[in-house]
Amino acid sequence: MRLLLTLVFTLSSAEVGSQKSIKVHSYDSLITYLTTGADLRYFFNTSICDDSASTSKADVPMFGGKIKLFVAYNDSENGSGQTIFSHVQYIDENIKDLNVDIHTLWITNDTAMIFWGKPGVFLNNTADMNVTMCNWTKGEGNIWVKPHRQQKQMESFKEIKTMLTSGEEVRWVVNTKGCKCPLDPDDCGDGSFGNTIKDFKIMKDGSITFSASTTFFEFFPWQFTRLLSFGHLYQNNTATFKMAYLDPTTWKEGDNDMLSCPLGSKSSTEGVNFFINGT
């Protein structure tokens, strides 16, 4: 299991009412926000980061966006955690040669290790990969949380279905310690992963399926990986998830994680939690 969980965090009404976004200053806060379904944005200007770590100065990117599919895990031996997410865009710098611009962030404590490159549409070119280190807690990059006055955690299948079929945006987060893993019955790991449901399908048996995907760069081995997440929510308030790691060129599957999770609640966030962020 490649996968992190921590605390529960709430915003005071004064904090929510006084500012549109709040800067995140620590790794613990970042994980807390991620695992409680918050809306997180980021911006990095790599020109102010560690020049010595960069493999090339031909392209020093400034980029930003919203954290979508993320994976986090806890390294209990070293007492630290790591969160991974990617910024992926298709580009047409040369209209006859479409390409992909990928920035992958590996965040460990106060360090954001940023990899970037243009691997081609088949994601098979790693020759021009660049890397730099940013201390994001000291201004070499910024992460903000956009607070919502009426964030609500949903605790039943019926409630989640009602929100989805009413056009609401629902965010989900799996806390792996509360799940069972048939491929590794003894250990689901101590981690988390999550995203926002953008598309879903209601099956003949009434269950709901959804998926998410991203491409990220792994520095060991030096390659890109496609990450696909498949979720299946059942009427008995349980869900199953598959995390598939694929070779981006051949689509051959690597390590897969299978999880069976109960629906979390306000009293216990173990398992899978669903949130709706009101205005």
C-alpha positions, -999 to +999 in steps of 0.1 A: +000+000+000+016+033-011-005+053+009-020+092+056-043+104+079-044+129+107-066+152+128-099+169+124-100+207+118-127+233+119-127+270+110-143+296+133-170+317+119-148+347+123-121+331+101-146+321+074-163+355+073-132+376+073-112+363+043-118+345+010-089+322+014-065+312+042-028+304+036-017+269+048+015+271+068+023+236+078+022+200+066-001+189+094-026+216+084-023+206+047-032+170+055-060+180+079-076+201+052-072+174+026-086+146+047-117+168+057-127+175+022-115+211+019-110+231-013-073+236-017-055+258-043-018+263-050+007+286-068+044+280-073+070+302-089+100+279-092+124+308-101+126+316-063+133+280-053+165+261-051+184+267-083+210+241-075+184+213-077+172+222-112+184+201-141+178+228-166+171+266-166+155+266-200+120+266-185+113+279-150+076+275-146+050+295-127+019+274-123-011+270-101-045+253-098-067+232-075-056+201-058-076+173-074-067+136-070-041+133-043-024+104-025-008+107+009+009+083+032+025+082+066+061+070+070+058+057+106+095+047+107+107+083+100+078+101+116+069+120+085+044+119+057+043+126+020+016+140-002+016+137-040-005+154-067+000+166-103-007+196-125-014+182-160-022+203-191-023+196-228-004+222-248+000+233-284+032+252-284+037+237-318+004+233-335+017+203-354+031+186-323+006+184-294+022+177-261+016+174-224+029+197-197+032+179-164+042+192-130+043+167-101+046+178-065+059+155-038+054+174-005+072+162+026+069+185+056+081+219+045+097+207+012+079+206-021+099+186-046+087+197-080+093+177-112+083+191-146+086+182-182+069+177-216+068+139-221+048+138-253+013+125-257+025+090-251+042+100-219+074+082-229+100+110-229+118+117-196+149+131-211+140+168-204+127+163-169+136+191-144+134+192-106+137+218-079+130+220-042+108+247-027+103+255+010+065+262+006+060+270+043+083+300+039+069+315+008+086+295-019+052+285-032+018+289-017-011+267-008-044+281+003-077+267+016-109+282+004-132+280+035-169+273+032-195+284+058-217+253+053-194+224+047-213+192+055-203+156+059-228+132+045-233+099+064-256+079+042-259+066+007-293+083+003-279+117+013-250+114-011-272+103-040-296+132-034-267+157-035-252+142-067-285+141-085-292+177-075-261+189-092-240+195-061-202+190-061-193+162-037-157+155-025-146+121-012-116+111+009-106+076+018-088+070+051-072+036+046-069+026+082-106+021+084-108-001+053-102-037+045-078-048+017-084-082+002-051-081-017-033-075+016-056-086+044-032-078+072-026-041+064-044-014+044-016+010+054-019+044+070-028+067+043-054+087+024-065+096-011-093+116-025-108+138-052-141+155-062-168+135-081-171+151-115-189+124-133-209+095-119-232+067-130-261+050-112-261+013-119-290-011-123-288-022-087-289+014-075-252+017-066-231+047-078-198+045-096-173+073-102-136+075-112-106+099-112-072+098-129-040+117-131-004+112-143+025+118-120+063+115-122+081+090-100+118+098-094+125+061-085+122+047-110+127+077-133+093+074-152+057+086-155+029+067-140-008+068-148-030+066-116-066+056-120-090+055-091-124+036-093-151+041-067-183+021-061-207+033-035-234+009-023-268+014-007-257-004+025-234+025+032-202+008+021-179+015-008-151-002-027-121+014-043-094+003-068-062+023-072-045+012-104-010+022-112-002+018-150+027+022-173+018+053-193+031+039-226+019+002-225-010+006-200+004-025-182-008-026-147+017-024-118+008-024-081-029-022-075-047-015-043-082-028-035-101-014-006-135-021+010-146+008+032-175+017+055-190+052+052-174+075+078-193+097+102-188+129+122-179+107+152-155+084+132-137+095+100-123+061+093-133+046+060-146+068+032-160+103+039-181+124+016-184+162+019-203+190+003-190+225+005-217+251+007-213+288+000 
